[in-house]
Structures are given as structure tokens and as C-alpha cells.
Amino acid sequence: MDSSTDDVQLPAGTGTLAFQRTISWLLAGAGKLVLRRWAEIQSELDLTSSQHKLLLALDETGPLGQQRLAELVGIDRRNAVPIIEASVEQGLLIRQVDPADRRRRVLELTSHGRRVAKTLRRLSTDMEKDLLTPLTPAERTELRSALQVLLDENDNQH
């Protein structure tokens, strides 16, 4: 094989191919970084990504009905039951019958669940600070705003 075919010249000063500089490629790469870091945090705390969402949501909102919680965090109601069961078994959640509607289940964090949620918030904040260290505070604010607009617009279209 001719070694000259392996001597591809990349655009000056970029070190990457054109497709690797597209916004979609960069967003995917940033997403992979975050997901990898979240996976490390979740593994360290013996949580699934769904439990991660449930704990942070309940920590923020307080007690919620099982169906409403699943809607808020984007988990299908059918899939929520085993996730909630596991969380109850781990001592993270309390599930109680709603006295106003006996058919409804209300979920609340236990003291252990609140501690784990607090740890999740701290570790997530540390991870975000670490990942965004190269950006100025103004660039971080601009990035957050731009991503929120992008996600909001996509939510409105689907």
C-alpha cells in the first residue's frame, strides 16, 4: 500500500476534518463527555440514570404523585414502576397512598434519599465547573441560553 495515501492534509490550524467542526458533531461530543461523567457519578452512588433524575426532581419539588414525577423527568409510566421499586428498596424513596385519592401513590425522598440528592447536585456542579473551565462566565451564560433555546424550540416542534 502506498504510504502517500495516508498523508491527508488537515485544514491549517484546525487539526480536524470539516465534519468534526460542525455544531451537531461538537454537541454530540460534548454530550458524550457529560454522559460519561454522569455515568461515573451514578456508578459511584449505585444509581441508574433514571434514579438520578427522580432524586433530583423530588429534591426540587417535594412529594409528587408517581405519574406526575414520571412525566416531569421523561420516564414512561410503565417503566417508572420498577425504577421506583428499586429506589424504595434502596431506601431512597417512600411511597405512600394519597389520602385524598387511594388509587394514587405519592413519592417522597427519605433522609437517605435527600443526602444522595445533595451529593448528586454537588458532584454534578463540580463536573460542570470542571468541563466548562475553559469558558468565561459570560460564555457559560451564553452557552446555557443558546442550548435552552435550542431544546425549547425542539420541544415545541415535537
C-alpha positions as CSV (number, residue, x, y, z in Angstrom):
1,M,0.0,0.0,0.0
2,D,1.3,3.4,-0.9
3,S,2.0,5.5,2.2
4,S,1.3,8.7,0.3
5,T,-2.4,7.9,0.6
6,D,-2.2,8.2,4.4
7,D,-0.7,11.7,4.2
8,V,-4.0,13.6,4.4
9,Q,-3.6,17.3,5.0
10,L,-6.0,18.8,7.5
11,P,-7.1,22.4,7.2
12,A,-4.5,24.8,8.6
13,G,-4.8,25.4,12.3
14,T,-7.7,23.1,12.9
15,G,-6.3,19.6,13.3
16,T,-9.7,18.2,12.5
17,L,-11.8,17.3,9.4
18,A,-14.6,19.7,8.4
19,F,-17.4,17.4,9.6
20,Q,-15.7,17.3,13.1
21,R,-16.2,21.1,13.3
22,T,-20.0,21.1,12.7
23,I,-22.2,22.2,15.5
24,S,-24.0,18.9,15.6
25,W,-20.7,16.9,15.8
26,L,-19.5,19.2,18.6
27,L,-22.8,19.0,20.5
28,A,-22.6,15.2,20.3
29,G,-19.0,15.2,21.5
30,A,-19.9,17.5,24.5
31,G,-22.9,15.3,25.2
32,K,-20.7,12.2,25.3
33,L,-18.4,13.9,27.8
34,V,-21.2,14.8,30.1
35,L,-22.9,11.3,29.9
36,R,-19.5,9.6,30.6
37,R,-19.0,11.8,33.7
38,W,-22.6,11.3,34.9
39,A,-22.2,7.5,34.4
40,E,-19.1,7.7,36.7
41,I,-21.1,9.6,39.4
42,Q,-24.1,7.3,39.1
43,S,-21.9,4.2,39.4
44,E,-20.2,5.7,42.4
45,L,-23.6,6.2,44.1
46,D,-25.1,2.9,42.8
47,L,-27.8,4.7,40.8
48,T,-29.3,4.4,37.4
49,S,-29.7,7.5,35.2
50,S,-33.5,7.3,35.8
51,Q,-32.9,7.2,39.6
52,H,-30.6,10.2,39.2
53,K,-33.5,12.2,37.6
54,L,-36.1,11.0,40.1
55,L,-34.0,12.0,43.1
56,L,-33.1,15.5,41.7
57,A,-36.7,16.1,40.7
58,L,-38.2,15.1,44.1
59,D,-35.4,17.1,45.9
60,E,-36.5,20.1,43.9
61,T,-40.3,19.7,44.1
62,G,-41.0,17.8,47.3
63,P,-43.5,14.9,47.3
64,L,-45.2,14.1,44.0
65,G,-47.6,11.6,42.5
66,Q,-45.9,8.7,40.8
67,Q,-47.4,9.6,37.4
68,R,-46.6,13.3,37.6
69,L,-43.0,12.5,38.6
70,A,-42.6,10.1,35.6
71,E,-44.0,12.9,33.3
72,L,-41.6,15.5,34.7
73,V,-38.5,13.5,34.2
74,G,-39.5,11.9,30.9
75,I,-39.9,8.3,32.0
76,D,-42.6,6.2,30.6
77,R,-45.2,5.3,33.3
78,R,-44.8,1.6,32.7
79,N,-41.0,1.8,33.1
80,A,-41.4,4.0,36.2
81,V,-42.7,1.2,38.5
82,P,-39.5,-1.0,38.5
83,I,-37.3,2.1,38.9
84,I,-39.4,3.3,41.8
85,E,-39.5,-0.2,43.4
86,A,-35.7,-0.3,43.2
87,S,-35.4,3.2,44.8
88,V,-37.8,2.2,47.6
89,E,-35.7,-1.0,48.2
90,Q,-32.5,1.1,48.3
91,G,-34.1,3.4,51.0
92,L,-34.1,6.4,48.7
93,L,-37.9,6.9,48.4
94,I,-41.0,6.4,50.5
95,R,-44.2,5.5,48.5
96,Q,-47.5,6.2,50.2
97,V,-51.1,6.1,49.3
98,D,-52.6,9.5,48.7
99,P,-55.2,10.0,51.5
100,A,-57.3,12.2,49.0
101,D,-57.2,9.5,46.3
102,R,-56.5,5.9,47.4
103,R,-55.6,4.9,43.8
104,R,-52.8,7.4,43.7
105,R,-49.2,6.9,45.0
106,V,-47.2,9.8,46.3
107,L,-43.4,9.6,46.4
108,E,-41.1,11.4,48.8
109,L,-37.4,11.3,49.5
110,T,-36.2,9.6,52.6
111,S,-33.5,11.3,54.6
112,H,-31.0,9.0,52.9
113,G,-32.5,10.0,49.5
114,R,-32.1,13.7,50.4
115,R,-28.4,13.1,51.2
116,V,-27.9,11.2,48.0
117,A,-29.6,14.0,46.0
118,K,-27.5,16.6,47.8
119,T,-24.4,14.6,46.8
120,L,-25.6,14.3,43.2
121,R,-26.1,18.1,43.0
122,R,-22.6,18.8,44.4
123,L,-20.9,16.2,42.1
124,S,-22.8,17.5,39.1
125,T,-21.9,21.1,39.9
126,D,-18.3,20.1,40.3
127,M,-18.3,18.2,37.0
128,E,-19.9,21.1,35.2
129,K,-17.4,23.6,36.6
130,D,-14.6,21.2,35.5
131,L,-15.9,20.8,32.0
132,L,-16.6,24.5,31.5
133,T,-13.3,25.7,33.0
134,P,-12.1,26.9,29.6
135,L,-15.1,29.2,29.2
136,T,-15.5,32.6,30.7
137,P,-18.6,33.2,32.9
138,A,-20.2,35.2,30.1
139,E,-19.5,32.4,27.6
140,R,-21.1,29.9,30.1
141,T,-24.2,32.0,30.3
142,E,-24.3,32.4,26.6
143,L,-23.9,28.6,26.1
144,R,-26.7,27.8,28.6
145,S,-29.0,30.3,26.9
146,A,-28.3,29.0,23.4
147,L,-28.8,25.4,24.4
148,Q,-32.0,26.2,26.3
149,V,-33.4,28.0,23.2
150,L,-32.4,25.0,21.0
151,L,-34.0,22.5,23.3
152,D,-37.2,24.6,23.9
153,E,-37.7,25.0,20.2
154,N,-37.2,21.3,19.6
155,D,-39.7,20.5,22.4
156,N,-42.2,22.8,20.7
157,Q,-41.8,21.1,17.4
158,H,-42.4,17.6,18.8
